C-alpha cells in the first residue's frame, strides 16, 4: 500500500497490503461459512432485540419517539458489540452471545456519539420530506377540497420525487463516511467523535472503493431480503442475521487492510480475554497490549 493512500499509514503504522472490495466481501463470506450457526445465533439475538424494541413504535403518539430513542441509544452499542464478536472470531476466538453486549459495557457513549450524526441527519431528512409533503398538499388544495384530483396527486408525487432523490443520495454518501465508526470506537475509547473522524478520514482516502463497497452490500442485502420474503417473510429471520455477519466481517477486513493492520491479530491470554473484555491490539482499550500478554501466533 502506498504511504499516501491511508491516513494511518502516514502515521507510521505497519501494513500488509490493501484488500480490494471483492476480496473483503469474499473473506467475509468464508468467515460466515466457517462457523455459520454460532455466528448466526449472535446476529439473530441482535436482530431480535432491535425488532422487539421496535414493537413499542406502534404505541400512539409516543411510538415515534420510542423508535428514535432505540435507534440512538440501543442500536449503536449492539452493533459495536457485533463488531467485537466478529473481530474475535476473525482472530481465532469463539463467538459468544454474551460478548454482543460488550458495546454497552465498554463503549456505550462512544458508540452512541460515533453514530449520532447519522441518526440526526436521518431525522432531519424525515422532517424535510414531511414538511414538503404537507406544503405541497396544502398548495394543491388537498386540505380544502378533500381528496386531491389526479393532477394534484401527480404534482404531489413529482414534488416528492424531486425532493427525495437528491436527499437520499446525499444521505447515502453521508452515511458512507461513518462506515467504520463502530469499529474505530474500540481504538478510540477517549471519544466517540474521534472514532467518527477516524472513519471519515479513512473513507475519504478510499472514497470510490468505499462507495462501491456500500452499493454492492446494499444490492446483496436487498436480494437477500427479497429472497427471505418469498418464504412467507419468515426467511428474513434467516437471511437478515446471516447478511449482518457477512458484511460485518467484510467491513472489519476492509478496515484492517486500509489502515495497514494485520488481517488477523493475536488474542491476549487470561485477564481481559477471560472476562470477554478488550482482547486484541486493535480492538482493546486504546493502547497496545503488553508483549507478555500477547498469545504467540498459531496458539489460538
C-alpha positions in Angstrom: 0.0 0.0 0.0 1.3 3.4 -0.8 2.0 5.7 2.1 -0.4 8.3 0.6 -3.4 6.0 0.5 -4.2 5.8 4.2 -4.1 8.4 6.9 -3.0 5.8 9.4 -0.2 4.5 7.2 1.1 8.1 7.1 1.4 7.9 10.8 3.9 5.1 10.5 1.6 2.1 11.3 2.7 -1.2 9.7 0.7 -2.7 6.9 0.3 -5.8 4.9 -1.2 -4.6 1.6 -4.6 -3.4 0.6 -7.6 -5.7 0.0 -9.9 -4.9 -2.8 -13.7 -4.6 -2.2 -14.3 -8.1 -3.7 -11.5 -9.6 -1.6 -13.1 -8.3 1.6 -16.5 -9.5 0.6 -15.1 -12.9 -0.3 -13.3 -13.1 3.1 -16.5 -12.1 4.9 -18.4 -14.9 3.1 -15.8 -17.5 4.0 -15.8 -16.3 7.6 -19.6 -16.7 7.7 -19.4 -20.2 6.4 -16.5 -21.2 8.8 -18.8 -21.0 11.9 -22.2 -20.3 10.4 -24.6 -21.3 13.2 -22.7 -19.8 16.1 -22.3 -16.5 14.3 -25.9 -16.6 13.0 -27.2 -17.0 16.5 -25.3 -14.0 17.8 -26.6 -11.8 14.9 -30.1 -13.2 15.4 -30.1 -12.1 19.1 -29.1 -8.6 18.0 -31.9 -8.5 15.3 -34.5 -9.9 17.8 -33.6 -7.2 20.4 -33.9 -4.4 17.9 -37.2 -5.8 16.5 -38.5 -6.3 20.0 -37.7 -2.7 20.9 -39.3 -1.6 17.6 -42.6 -3.0 18.6 -43.0 -0.1 21.0 -43.0 2.2 17.9 -46.7 1.3 17.3 -47.8 3.0 20.5 -49.9 6.0 19.6 -48.4 9.5 20.0 -45.1 8.4 21.6 -44.2 5.5 19.4 -42.1 7.6 17.0 -40.1 9.0 20.0 -39.5 5.5 21.3 -38.3 4.3 17.9 -35.9 7.2 17.6 -34.6 6.5 21.1 -34.0 2.9 20.2 -32.1 3.9 17.1 -29.9 6.3 19.1 -29.4 4.6 22.4 -29.7 0.9 21.7 -28.8 0.1 18.2 -25.2 1.6 18.1 -23.8 -0.3 21.1 -25.4 -3.5 19.9 -23.8 -3.1 16.5 -20.5 -2.2 18.2 -20.8 -5.5 20.1 -21.4 -7.4 16.9 -18.1 -5.9 15.5 -16.4 -7.1 18.8 -17.7 -10.6 18.4 -16.9 -10.9 14.7 -13.4 -9.4 15.2 -12.7 -12.0 17.9 -13.8 -14.8 15.6 -11.5 -13.5 12.8 -8.6 -13.6 15.3 -9.3 -17.2 16.3 -11.7 -16.8 19.2 -15.1 -18.4 19.6 -18.4 -16.5 19.1 -20.2 -15.8 22.3 -23.6 -14.2 22.6 -22.6 -12.6 25.9 -19.9 -10.6 24.1 -22.6 -9.0 22.0 -23.2 -6.7 25.0 -19.6 -5.5 25.3 -20.6 -2.4 23.4 -22.9 -1.5 26.3 -20.3 -2.4 28.9 -17.2 -0.8 27.4 -18.1 1.6 24.6 -21.7 2.7 25.3 -21.5 6.5 24.9 -18.6 6.3 22.4 -20.8 4.2 20.1 -23.8 6.5 20.6 -21.8 9.6 19.8 -20.0 8.0 16.9 -23.3 7.3 15.0 -25.3 10.3 16.4 -24.6 12.5 13.3 -26.1 9.8 11.0 -29.2 9.5 13.3 -29.7 13.2 13.5 -29.3 13.6 9.7 -31.9 10.9 9.1 -34.3 12.6 11.5 -33.7 16.0 9.7 -34.3 14.4 6.3 -37.6 12.9 7.6 -38.7 16.3 8.8 -37.9 18.0 5.5 -39.8 15.3 3.5 -42.8 15.6 5.8 -42.7 19.4 5.6 -42.5 19.4 1.8 -45.3 16.9 1.5 -47.6 18.9 3.8 -46.8 22.1 2.0 -47.4 20.5 -1.4 -50.7 19.1 -0.4 -51.8 22.4 1.1 -50.7 24.2 -2.1 -52.8 21.9 -4.3 -55.9 22.4 -2.1 -55.7 18.9 -0.8 -56.7 20.0 2.7 -59.7 22.1 1.5 -61.1 20.1 -1.3 -61.0 16.6 0.3 -59.2 14.0 -1.9 -56.8 15.6 -4.4 -57.5 15.4 -8.1 -55.4 13.3 -10.4 -53.5 16.4 -11.5 -52.9 17.4 -7.8 -51.8 13.9 -7.0 -49.3 14.0 -9.9 -47.9 17.3 -8.6 -47.5 15.8 -5.1 -45.8 12.7 -6.5 -43.4 14.6 -8.7 -42.6 17.1 -5.9 -41.7 14.2 -3.5 -39.6 12.5 -6.1 -37.7 15.7 -6.9 -37.1 16.3 -3.2 -36.5 12.7 -2.2 -33.9 11.6 -4.8 -31.3 14.3 -4.0 -31.9 13.8 -0.3 -31.5 10.1 -0.5 -28.3 10.4 -2.5 -26.9 12.9 0.0 -27.9 10.7 2.9 -26.3 7.6 1.4 -23.0 9.5 0.9 -23.1 11.0 4.3 -23.7 7.6 6.0 -20.9 6.1 4.0 -18.4 8.3 5.9 -19.4 6.6 9.1 -18.9 3.1 7.7 -16.1 2.3 10.1 -17.1 4.3 13.1 -18.3 1.4 15.2 -15.1 -0.5 14.6 -13.0 2.6 15.4 -14.7 3.1 18.8 -12.7 0.1 20.0 -9.5 2.0 19.2 -10.7 5.4 20.5 -12.0 4.9 24.0 -11.5 8.6 24.8 -14.2 9.9 22.4 -16.8 8.6 20.0 -16.3 11.7 17.9 -12.7 10.7 17.5 -13.8 7.3 16.2 -16.2 9.1 13.8 -13.5 11.3 12.5 -11.2 8.3 12.0 -13.9 6.7 9.9 -14.4 9.8 7.9 -10.7 10.2 7.1 -10.4 6.6 6.1 -13.4 6.7 3.8 -12.2 10.0 2.3 -8.9 8.3 1.4 -10.7 5.4 -0.2 -13.9 7.1 -1.3 -14.7 5.4 -4.6 -13.8 1.9 -3.2 -15.9 2.6 -0.2 -18.8 3.8 -2.3 -18.6 0.7 -4.5 -18.5 -1.5 -1.4 -21.5 0.2 0.1 -23.6 -0.1 -3.1 -22.6 -3.7 -3.6 -23.5 -4.6 0.0 -26.8 -2.8 -0.4 -27.7 -4.8 -3.5 -26.8 -8.1 -1.9 -28.8 -7.1 1.2 -31.8 -6.2 -1.0 -31.5 -9.5 -2.8 -31.3 -11.5 0.5 -34.3 -9.6 1.9 -36.4 -10.3 -1.2 -35.4 -14.0 -1.1 -36.4 -14.1 2.6 -39.7 -12.5 1.9 -40.6 -15.2 -0.7 -40.7 -17.8 2.1 -43.8 -16.2 3.8 -41.5 -13.5 5.1 -40.1 -16.0 7.7 -36.9 -16.3 5.6 -35.9 -12.8 6.5 -35.2 -14.0 10.0 -32.6 -16.4 8.4 -31.1 -14.2 5.8 -31.1 -11.0 7.8 -28.7 -12.2 10.6 -26.6 -14.1 8.0 -26.1 -11.0 5.9 -25.3 -8.9 9.0 -22.4 -11.3 9.9 -21.2 -11.4 6.3 -21.0 -7.6 6.0 -19.6 -7.1 9.5 -16.7 -9.5 8.7 -16.1 -7.9 5.3 -16.1 -4.4 6.8 -13.6 -5.5 9.5 -11.3 -7.0 6.9 -11.5 -3.8 4.8 -10.9 -1.6 7.8 -7.8 -3.5 8.9 -6.4 -3.6 5.4 -7.0 0.1 4.7 -5.5 1.1 8.0 -2.4 -1.1 7.4 -3.1 -3.6 10.2 -2.7 -7.3 10.1 -5.9 -9.0 8.9 -5.6 -11.5 11.8 -4.3 -10.2 15.2 -3.2 -12.0 18.4 -5.7 -12.5 21.2 -4.4 -11.8 24.7 -4.3 -14.7 27.2 -6.1 -14.5 30.6 -7.3 -11.3 32.2 -9.5 -9.3 29.9 -9.7 -12.2 27.4 -11.1 -14.5 30.1 -13.7 -11.9 31.1 -14.7 -11.2 27.5 -13.1 -7.7 27.7 -10.7 -6.0 25.3 -8.7 -8.8 23.9 -6.7 -7.6 20.9 -4.3 -5.0 19.9 -6.6 -3.0 17.6 -9.8 -3.6 19.5 -8.6 -3.1 23.0 -8.8 -0.2 25.4 -7.0 2.2 23.1 -3.4 1.2 24.0 -1.1 -1.7 22.9 -1.3 -5.0 24.8 1.9 -5.6 26.7 4.1 -8.1 24.8 3.9 -10.6 27.7 0.1 -10.8 27.3 0.2 -11.5 23.6 -0.6 -15.0 22.6 2.1 -16.3 20.2 0.9 -16.9 16.6 -0.5 -20.3 16.0 -1.8 -20.9 19.6 -5.4 -19.8 19.2 
